[in-house]
Amino acid sequence: MAENKLLIPDETALFILNKLDALSPHMKKNLEKFKEEAPERDEIVRGYFGESGINKIVSAIADSLRKNLPRKNADILDVGCGTGTFTRRIKKELLQEFHTLTFYGLDPTWHMLNELLKKDPEIICGVGIIEKLKESLELNNKLAGTTKFPQTFDAIISTLAFHHLENIELALSAVVNCLKPDGFMVICDTEPYDYEKNGETKEHHGIIAEHLATMAKKYFREVKTTKLKDTTCCVDDLISTVFVMELKNPIIGGRS
Ligand SMILES: C[S@@+](CC[C@H](N)C(=O)[O-])C[C@H]1O[C@@H](n2cnc3c(N)ncnc32)[C@H](O)[C@@H]1O
């Protein structure tokens, strides 16, 4: 079979992650988990939300982009994009109206990115971490020998990735540094299942929307959370809430 030149080789990905000093024990554990999930990721997501849940999340994010994008030829980055289950659908939905949008994806798990690239080679992908977003984009540009990624974006989106981060405040400050002054962010994530309250031993990770909003208000003047009414995430029979958060009006360096 012909070699797919778009796919990211192990050596390149590991070179970038080492340069970023990203390979903490937490990250290594995540990389192993997501490498294993990569070939099945789309089906795993379908299991969590069902097709109709995925469509509702896609619509919520696409609506926010439609409403807030400051220009028609916008650059949109998905951080922690994985195999692009959501990125690809959001792109498809928006490109029907705006033909001049460019979609980018960043993720430390290159196995996930390679699955994405097999499905949609038009999404420009790079290896990196949100906490060091600017450095990640610069390193990818340097290795490509071209401006693969712009320095700033009109919109940065992220689905189901924030609850995996070690340092959310660092991630938010890194995002703000890579947004245009009129740029914005949209985060979709799940809240944790309250297994202690429910007397269960099984745990489902997530992030409490209010906690994320409190941190986000340090970096954005406007933060709006919407808990999706008719969409839940179901993992091992544990049901948790799904929320979409719009973060607008970025504050470089955060509130002092
Ligand atoms: C649950 S998956 C979600 C993937 C995709 N966004 C989706 O909704 O299907 C979490 C993703 O976050 C990525 N991730 C983990 N730590 C990250 C970090 N520090 N910066 C950026 N992405 C990260 C993982 O590699 C993984 O692809």
The ligand as an SDF file (V2000), in Angstrom:
LIG
                    3D

 27 29  0  0  0  0  0  0  0  0999 V2000
  -11.9210   12.2780   25.1070 C   0  0  0  0  0  0  0  0  0  0  0  0
  -10.8360   12.7320   23.8190 S   0  0  0  0  0  0  0  0  0  0  0  0
  -11.8250   13.8780   22.8850 C   0  0  0  0  0  0  0  0  0  0  0  0
  -11.4290   13.8870   21.4510 C   0  0  0  0  0  0  0  0  0  0  0  0
  -12.3670   14.7010   20.5480 C   0  0  0  0  0  0  0  0  0  0  0  0
  -12.3300   16.1040   20.8550 N   0  0  0  0  0  0  0  0  0  0  0  0
  -13.7960   14.1960   20.6650 C   0  0  0  0  0  0  0  0  0  0  0  0
  -14.6510   14.9600   21.1240 O   0  0  0  0  0  0  0  0  0  0  0  0
  -14.0270   13.0370   20.3080 O   0  0  0  0  0  0  0  0  0  0  0  0
   -9.7020   13.8120   24.6250 C   0  0  0  0  0  0  0  0  0  0  0  0
   -8.6020   14.2890   23.6900 C   0  0  0  0  0  0  0  0  0  0  0  0
   -7.8330   15.2790   24.3790 O   0  0  0  0  0  0  0  0  0  0  0  0
   -6.4930   15.0930   24.0340 C   0  0  0  0  0  0  0  0  0  0  0  0
   -5.6440   15.7230   25.0620 N   0  0  0  0  0  0  0  0  0  0  0  0
   -5.2550   15.2080   26.2440 C   0  0  0  0  0  0  0  0  0  0  0  0
   -4.4560   16.0800   26.8840 N   0  0  0  0  0  0  0  0  0  0  0  0
   -4.3490   17.1690   26.0810 C   0  0  0  0  0  0  0  0  0  0  0  0
   -3.6400   18.3910   26.1750 C   0  0  0  0  0  0  0  0  0  0  0  0
   -2.8920   18.6790   27.2360 N   0  0  0  0  0  0  0  0  0  0  0  0
   -3.7380   19.2850   25.1520 N   0  0  0  0  0  0  0  0  0  0  0  0
   -4.5180   19.0080   24.0730 C   0  0  0  0  0  0  0  0  0  0  0  0
   -5.2090   17.8530   23.9280 N   0  0  0  0  0  0  0  0  0  0  0  0
   -5.1190   16.9530   24.9190 C   0  0  0  0  0  0  0  0  0  0  0  0
   -6.3310   13.5910   23.9470 C   0  0  0  0  0  0  0  0  0  0  0  0
   -5.1960   13.2070   23.2110 O   0  0  0  0  0  0  0  0  0  0  0  0
   -7.6300   13.1920   23.2810 C   0  0  0  0  0  0  0  0  0  0  0  0
   -7.5290   13.1450   21.8790 O   0  0  0  0  0  0  0  0  0  0  0  0
  1  2  1  0
  2  3  1  0
  2 10  1  0
  3  4  1  0
  4  5  1  0
  5  6  1  0
  5  7  1  0
  7  8  2  0
  7  9  1  0
 10 11  1  0
 11 12  1  0
 11 26  1  0
 12 13  1  0
 13 14  1  0
 13 24  1  0
 14 15  1  0
 14 23  1  0
 15 16  2  0
 16 17  1  0
 17 18  1  0
 17 23  2  0
 18 19  1  0
 18 20  2  0
 20 21  1  0
 21 22  2  0
 22 23  1  0
 24 25  1  0
 24 26  1  0
 26 27  1  0
M  CHG  2   2   1   9  -1
M  END
$$$$
